Amino acid sequence: MTGQDRPTRGQTTREELEMHLAQALTRCESAVVRAHLEAALKRCRTLPPTPLVECPVCGRTGLPERIQMHDCPEAGRNH
């Protein structure tokens, strides 16, 4: 566990999940655990796409976790 609340900069939540599952597979010694991790990784890769959202301030469109942490150019301006 990394203790991070959000994805590493540049990675989506899905990409981070897939990375952690793949790393866990490389360290797994139990056949039962390996089967569960392989099933989880397979399911992760077949999840439907995450819908895009729009920043209510600047209108930029992207994945929710990226819009949440983007540097909005309009946020500092007085409207």
Secondary structure, 3 states (H helix, E strand, C coil): CCCCCCCCCCCCHHHHHHHHHHHHHHHCCCHHHHHHHHHHHHHHHCCCCCCCEECCCCCCEECHHHHHHCCCCCCCCCC
